[in-house]
């Protein structure tokens, strides 16, 4: 639930800071919230000067992409050697099939979310979201996302149509809050997507080959961590923070969030394998749609933080 709250609060900061803070503080605080990371302040002063902060015409360097992919592959080996000193036997056929079904829904959900977000951006929904009442946006996005997610979770797999409708509604709610990301340069979004795939892929491999239940004990610390990240993201809206405090909360929200959601990938992967064994034993029913929701939220949260980090690096180079 808190993972969902981190990915649904992004429209709130825009309007809130526009009405309540000074311009210099607004720009710094605006970048802190998970929900607003993807939108530089210049977009709210004038759309005509968007290119001052966002290099819209930057071309994609495929050589750089290849080097990054090679680095990711090397990181997989290093991470696996560090975390998986005690590995398990190969996955059973049932575990492999359950993982495949889960990743099909995860990938399908992310593709639908991206396409819907792009459509909403082209229709001008992103700008209407940013101009709306911030508390209303937060309330509607949370209610819609939580409602459709709970509907997905509590609908039995036998009710295929109803479950898929809730799942589609959940992805639509995520798309609505992600649509402002398309204000960024395609080069930044492409790099962030590649890095996200590398991070999630490597951690998924580590989780799948680790000793059974090795990372399932991380549930408590991860819950505490995501709570701290959420509070760090929301603190600038409710508290009068100084420049140093804003920098600290920004670092916690960005880099602490990356660590926390990376841990959730390990946790969710082993939870899926545990459920696969329980399905094979007849303890529970197979439900890959439910399993995919957690992984999808992990990837969305990692992706948004990477977009913000890459955007900040680009601004520092100019």
Long-range contacts (C-beta under 8 A, 24 or more apart in sequence): 1-146, 2-223, 2-226, 2-227, 2-230, 3-226, 3-261, 3-264, 3-294, 3-297, 3-298, 3-301, 4-142, 4-145, 4-146, 4-149, 4-297, 5-142, 5-230, 6-34, 6-226, 6-229, 6-230, 6-233, 6-257, 6-301, 7-34, 7-35, 7-145, 7-174, 7-177, 7-297, 7-300, 7-301, 7-304, 8-35, 8-138, 8-141, 8-142, 8-145, 8-173, 8-177, 9-33, 9-34, 9-35, 9-138, 9-141, 9-142, 9-233, 9-234, 10-34, 10-35, 10-36, 10-37, 10-38, 10-177, 10-178, 10-180, 10-304, 11-35, 11-36, 11-129, 11-130, 11-132, 11-134, 11-137, 11-138, 11-141, 11-177, 11-180, 12-36, 12-134, 12-135, 12-137, 12-138, 12-237, 13-134, 13-236, 13-237, 14-39, 14-44, 14-129, 14-130, 14-134, 15-130, 15-131, 15-132, 15-133, 15-134, 15-137, 16-134, 16-135, 16-237, 17-237, 18-44, 25-246, 28-243, 28-246, 28-250, 29-236, 29-237, 29-241, 29-246, 31-250, 31-308, 31-312, 32-232, 32-233, 32-236, 32-246, 32-249, 32-250, 32-253, 33-233, 33-234, 33-236, 33-237, 33-253, 34-229, 34-233, 34-253, 34-257, 34-301, 34-304, 34-305, 35-138, 35-177, 35-233, 37-254, 37-304, 37-305, 37-307, 37-308, 37-311, 38-180, 38-181, 38-183, 38-184, 38-304, 38-307, 38-308, 38-311, 39-130, 39-180, 39-183, 40-183, 40-311, 40-315, 43-130, 43-183, 44-130, 50-183, 53-315, 54-183, 54-184, 54-185, 54-188, 54-311, 55-185, 55-187, 55-314, 56-185, 56-186, 57-185, 58-185, 58-187, 58-188, 59-187, 60-186, 60-187, 60-190, 65-190, 65-191, 65-194, 68-191, 68-194, 68-195, 68-198, 69-194, 69-198, 72-195, 72-198, 72-199, 72-201, 72-202, 75-198, 75-202, 76-201, 76-202, 76-205, 76-206, 79-202, 79-203, 79-206, 80-202, 80-205, 80-206, 80-209, 83-206, 83-210, 84-206, 84-209, 84-210, 84-211, 86-210, 86-211, 86-214, 87-209, 87-210, 87-211, 88-209, 88-210, 88-211, 88-212, 91-208, 91-273, 92-276, 92-277, 92-280, 94-276, 94-277, 94-279, 94-280, 95-273, 95-276, 95-277, 95-280, 97-276, 98-272, 98-273, 98-275, 98-276, 98-279, 98-286, 98-288, 98-291, 99-208, 99-272, 99-273, 99-276, 101-286, 101-288, 102-272, 102-288, 102-291, 102-292, 102-295, 103-292, 103-295, 104-288, 105-167, 105-288, 105-289, 105-291, 105-292, 106-292, 106-295, 106-296, 106-299, 109-167, 109-170, 109-171, 109-292, 109-293, 109-296, 110-296, 110-299, 110-300, 112-168, 112-171, 112-175, 113-171, 113-174, 113-175, 113-178, 113-296, 113-300, 114-175, 114-178, 115-175, 116-171, 116-172, 116-175, 116-176, 117-174, 117-175, 117-176, 117-178, 117-179, 117-181, 117-182, 118-179, 118-182, 120-175, 120-176, 120-179, 121-179, 121-180, 121-182, 121-183, 125-176, 125-179, 126-179, 126-180, 126-182, 126-183, 129-176, 129-177, 129-179, 129-180, 130-180, 141-173, 141-176, 141-177, 144-169, 144-173, 144-176, 145-170, 145-173, 145-174, 145-177, 148-172, 148-173, 149-293, 152-289, 152-290, 152-293, 153-290, 153-293, 156-285, 157-285, 157-286, 157-287, 157-289, 163-289, 164-289, 167-289, 167-293, 170-293, 171-296, 174-296, 174-300, 178-300, 178-304, 181-304, 181-307, 184-307, 184-311, 185-314, 188-307, 188-310, 188-311, 188-314, 189-307, 191-306, 191-310, 192-303, 192-306, 192-307, 192-310, 193-303, 195-306, 196-299, 196-302, 196-303, 196-306, 199-262, 199-265, 199-302, 200-265, 200-295, 200-298, 200-299, 200-302, 203-262, 203-265, 203-266, 203-269, 204-265, 204-269, 206-266, 207-265, 207-266, 207-267, 207-268, 207-269, 207-270, 207-273, 208-269, 208-273, 210-266, 210-270, 212-270, 212-273, 212-274, 213-270, 213-274, 214-270, 215-263, 215-266, 215-267, 215-269, 215-270, 216-267, 216-270, 216-271, 216-274, 218-263, 218-266, 218-267, 219-267, 221-263, 222-260, 222-263, 222-264, 222-267, 225-256, 225-259, 225-260, 225-263, 226-260, 226-261, 226-264, 228-252, 228-256, 229-253, 229-256, 229-257, 229-260, 232-256, 253-305, 254-305, 254-308, 254-309, 255-305, 257-301, 257-305, 258-302, 258-305, 258-306, 261-298, 261-301, 261-302, 261-305, 262-302, 264-294, 264-298, 265-295, 265-298, 265-302, 268-294, 268-295, 268-298, 269-295
